[in-house]
Amino acid sequence: MEKILERYERYSYAERQLVNAAEPETQANWSIEYNRLKAKVELLQRNHRHYMGEDLDSLSLKELQNLEQQLDTALKHIRSRKNQLMYESISELQKKERAMQEQNSVLAKQIKEREKAIVPQSQWGQQDHGLNTSSFLLPQPHPCLNIGGTYQEEATEVRRNELDLTLEPIYSCHLGCFAT
């Protein structure tokens, strides 16, 4: 156990000696690093003022031309990035437009199919009752689709004919694709 403690003291003493010996060198490195970073910050602040159009009196003609070239290059880069983003946005919107047109055509086909299916059903119902369709049924307006894209159905009030019979509207079905 004593040997372990002696080794520990030896290593910890050697470690302390290394830290103490390196400390002045480290402080010198830190002061050099501090001065370097301080000069860099001052340079960046001066450049920033020049880019903002301040303190230009102290610049020579060559420095002014260099500054102008840097600003032109930066402006070209900004414009090209802006154009790239606009083209990407336009492309994305065109994809969305195509998808919406496809969806619109599918919905239009579904509406036509349902209208075709409803017409024969209403004719069957009229033939089964053996009644004259011109005096028995009143025309039902078609449901409409607003420009905003929401489905609105005309008021589904019960219609009566000349015989005072209650009739349900022909097109009272709700199309699930237009539900709000």
Salt bridges, closest charged atoms under 4 A:
GLU33 OE2 - ARG36 NH2 2.67
ASP55 OD2 - ARG49 NE 2.80
GLU153 OE1 - HIS174 ND1 3.23
ASP164 OD1 - ARG160 NH1 3.50
